[in-house]
Amino acid sequence: MPNLLGFIRGYEQDLGFVHANLCSVPISRGKELWRPPDYGIIKLNFDASFIQEKKLATTTVLARDYRGEIVGADTYLFEEVGDAFVTEARACEKALLFARMRSFRRLIVEGDSLSVIKNVKKKEENRSVLRPIIHHIHRLHLIFDKVPYNFVPRAVNGTVQALALEGRRRRVGGNWVDGVPNFVRLVVEKDW
């Protein structure tokens, strides 16, 4: 019995050392990649571009199917915007409005704003400045069959960032009916 207890204590100590060493070493995952959703699901990536001095913001939604093909893209221009967090929350909201307009039912929503994703995932009442937007997102969520919200690093959201910058540069709002610009298509191919 004493030998068994000694073994267990030693094993527990080894596990503690391993855990401490793993937690102190940053894990490098290599280059993060955009991944296509399963068949029948549309992946919506959203982002925002904000110029504080001009109080101008552009939000972008890019929808792709299980093959990675772009099935829709929208940019929205906002004036007199005071906060980048509000802009990112509006981008998430616009993603759901876009999905409703296009009659998508099963979604995955991804964005690179961790604060927005965390606020959307919370079930309790939000007390931040984002409260009305988050509340509207929760209401829109009920329209769809399934909507998980995922945080993705900026590197994964590169295509949407490129489209947001192009929308802001051109001051174009609305649906990219004729397809996205060629350089955005190149970024999509690079994502793969």
Disulfide bonds with the S-S distance in Angstrom:
none
